[in-house]
Amino acid sequence: MALIELEDVARTFTIRAKVGRLRRERREVRAVDGLSFTVEAGECVGYIGPNGAGKSTTIKMLTGILVPSAGRLRVAGVDPARERTRLARRIGVVFGQRTTLWWDLPLRDSYDLARRIYRIPDARYRANLDRCVELLELGPLLDTPVRQLSLGQRMRGDLAAALLHDPQVLYLDEPTIGLDVVSKVRVREFLREINTVAGTTVLLTTHDLTDIEQLCGRVMVIDHGRMVYDGGLDGLHATGRSERTLVVDLAGPSAPIEVPGARVVKVDGARQWLAFPAEDSAAPIVAAVAAGYPLLDLSVREPAIEDVIARMYAKVPIG
């Protein structure tokens, strides 16, 4: 069953641009241009692309904030622009840089207000709140005003608020941005739980490829308002010929490391950078380095979304 359906959807904005010293002219910009895709119930889909690609515009149309200029759009059988109130009971939204919680109220009171707004039955509200509090470790924070929470704590609080009314679809915009490693792990574990166990459909926009790798079975790449890739993450890496980087710290300066499956791209004293295909495992490369060189430390850096897309364009033409 398709829970989200877009058919040839477009969104055009009219802007006024300065021409010369005194004149301004109006011109149209297509933020979304003939976009078509479906998302099945229970899927967890990464929706990625560079800044200005049209991701946020798509999310705003899916939530009913913006009206499409053309095309057909349905979420859970509802036209978002025509039935925003009805749709609100079926979706949850979390924006990494903005909160839906009440700033000066304790977290517990924010949740109680959400219960009243969504008219959640008491038993259902209590069960959902208890589950979120347990999975997100929110118990010690319930009586803390939102303004006193750290970014990671607030993000966990926002996730719980978005799920109290049992939405069919959860939209996430940069849910791990600015979080420390521990907070990122907690958020990802929770999202995996509500997707695989509760069956909540998730549409995730992010610049952190690790979010996509750990949570999503499908990736959609959008640029200039158009779909340029829709498939698995392995296929995205293969299409974009993306590379991960192994950063190696040796006991002292050394000649460039030579191990199968990787190549040295930079040397700075005792530190060396080795590139290898993103779809390959880092384990055999790490083992070879450890066996043949005086290793002190190492780390693996994931390719940036922008780099993956830029490499993909070298192979896949747009339009």
N, C-alpha and C positions, 0 to 999 in steps of 0.2 A: 504494500500500500504506500503510495507516494504521499508523504505528509507535507512536503513543500514542493510547489510546482511553479516554475517560471517558463513562460513561452514568449520568446521574442520581446522581452521587456527592455524598454529604453527609458532613460530619464535625462531630460535636457534642461539646462539652466541658461538663463539670459544674463549676460554680464555687460557692464559698460566699461569700455577700454578707452584710455586716453589716446588721441591721435593728434599729433602736433602739440602746439602750446595751448590752444583754447578749445579744440573740438574733442568731443567724445562720441564714440559710436557703439551701438549695441551689436553684440554678436552672441551666437548660441554655442554652448559647450556641451558635448554629450558625455556625461559622467558615466552612464551605462548605455551600451550600444548593442541592442539585439541579443540580450542574454537569455539563454534557455538552459535549464537543468531541473532535475528532480532529486529530492532527498527522501529516501524510504524511512519508514518508522523504525527507530532503534539504531540508525546509523550515527556514527561520530565522524564528521567531515571537517577537514581543515580547509579554510577558505582564505587563500593567501595571495599576496601580490605586493608590489612596491607602493610607497605612499602616493596617493592620488590615483590609484588604479580603478577605484569605484567600489571598494569593499564596504566602506561606511555607508555610501549611498544605497547599496543593495540592502544592508541590514535595516536602514531606516525605512525602505519600502516594505520589507518583510514585516516590520512592526507597525506599519500604518502611519508613521510619522511623515513620510513623503508619499506622494501619489505618482505612479508611473506616468510618463508622457505617452507611452504606447505599450502594447502587449498585454498579456494576461498573467495574473499572479494569484496564487491561492496558498494559504497556510492552514492546515487542518480543515480544509473545505471552506474556509472563510476568506472573503476579499478583505485584506487588511485595511485598506483605505476607507471602505464603506462601513465596516463593522469593527472599529477599533476596541470598543468596550467588550464586545463578545470575544474578540481575539485575545484581549489582555488576560483572560482567565485560562487561556490555553498555552501561553508562552511565558518564559522567564528571560530576563535580560540582565547581563552583568558587563559593565564597562570598566576597564582597568583604571581609568583616570577619573571616573566620576562615581559617586556613591548614591544609592537609592535609600540609604539609611538616614534617620533624623540626627543631625549633627550634635545637638545638645542633649539628646535623650540617651539613657542606657540602652544597650543592645536589646535587652528583654522587652523594653517598651516599644522599640521600633518593630519588633516582631509582632507584638500585640496589635499595633496599628495596622500592620499588613494583614493580620487575621481579620480585622474588621473591614478593611477595604475590599478584600477578596471574599468576604463572608464565608470563611472556612469553618466548617463544623468543628466543635470543640475537640471531639475525639480524634478527628483526622489531623487537626492542628497540633495537638499534643504529641501524636505519634510521629509526625513529620519533624517537629522541632526536636524531639528527643533523638531521633536518628541523626539529624544534622549536627546537633551539639556533640554527640558521641563521635561521629566520623571526623568532624572538623576540630575537635578538642576546644569547644567554645565555652564549656562550663564555667571556668574562672572569669570569663569576660562578660557574662550576661548582665552584670550590674555596673559595668563600666560605660561611661558616656562615649559615644562614637568618636568624638573629637580627641579623646585620649588614647585611642587605639593606634597601634603601628599600622603601616601600610599592609603588611601581611595579615595582621589580625582583622583589619577592616575588610580586606578582600574575602577572607573566609566568612566574615559576617554577611557580606553582600551575597555570596553564593547561597548561604542558608536562606536569606530573605527571598531570593529568586525562586526557591524550590518549595516553599511552605505550602503553596496552593496546588502542588502536583502538576506542573506544566507538562504538556506533551513535547514541547520544543524549548531548548535552552540555547539562547544566543550569547556567545562569549566574545568580547572584544578585548584582546590583550589581557587575559585574566592573570598572567604571571609577571606582567611588566613591573620592574622595580623591586621584585621580591627577592629575599635571600634564598639560599639553596634549600634550607629546611622548609620554608614556607612553600616553595615551589613543589617540593615532593608531596607535602600534605594536600595541596590543591589538586595536583595531578592524580593522586590516589583517590581522592574523593570523586573527581570527575569520572574516573574509570569505573568506580563503584556505581554511580547513579546511571551510567550508560549501560554497563553490562548486566547489572542486577535489576535495577528499576526500569530499564528499557527506555530511558529518556533520550530523545533525539537531540544531538548536539551539533551546532554549527559554530566552529571556532575560527576566529581570525587572530593571527599572531605573527610576530616577526621572530619568534623563538622556535627554531626548527625542532628542538627537543620536545616541545609540547606536541607537535604534529607526530613525531616518531613514536612517542609513548602512548598517544591517545587515539590517533586517527587511522582508520583503515583505508581512507580515501582522501585524496587531495584535489582541490580545484584551484587553478591558478588563473587570476584575472589581471589584465593589463589594458589600459585605455578603454575600460568598460566592456571588454570582450573576453570570452573564455579562450585561453590558450592551452590549457591542459586540464584533463579530468581523468584521474586514474589513481593507481597505487603510488606510494612514495618511492619504491624501487624504480618504477618507470619514470618518475620525475627526475631522479638522480641520473638515470641512464640517458634520458633525453637531454638533460642539461649538462651532462658530463661533469657534474659537480665533484668537488674534492673536499675531503676533510684534511685537517692539519694536525700532525703529531709534533708537539713542542717538547724537545728533549734537552735536559740539562745534564751535561757530563761533568766528570770530576775536574776536567781542565780542557783547554782548547785542543781541537782534534781536526784531522782531515775530514772532509765530508763523509757522513755515514753512508755505508753501502749495504742495503738489505733488500731482499726481493719484495716487490710489490709497492715500493715507495721511492720517491726521489727527493733529494735535498733541494729546497728552494731558497733557503737563506741560512747564513752562518754568522753568528755574532759572538765571538769568543767561545765560551764553553756551551753556548746555547745554539741548537740547530732546529730548523723547521723542516719537516718532511711532509710532502703531500702524497695522498693516496686516494683512489676512487671512493666516493662516499658510500657506495653500495657494498664495499668490501669490509670485512671484519678487521678491526685494529689489532686483535689478539696476536696473530702470527708476526706482525711487524714489531709489536712491543716485545714479544718473546725473543725475536732475532736481535733487536737492539740490546736488550738486557744480557743476552748471552755473549755478545761480541764487543761490548763497549762498557767503560766504567760509568754506569748510570747512577745519577743522584736523584733525579725527579723527571716526571713527564706528565703531559696532559694532552687531551684530544679536543680540538676546537672544531665545532660544527660549521658548515658553510652557511653564510648569511643568505636569507631568502633572496635578496637582491642579486647576489652572485649566481645563485642557482638559475634565476630567471634570465639574467644577462647571458649566461652560457647557453641556455635553452634557445634563445633567440638566434644564436649563431647557427643553429641547426634547423629550427622550426620557424618558417616565415609566418608573419602575422598578416591576416587578410587574404 
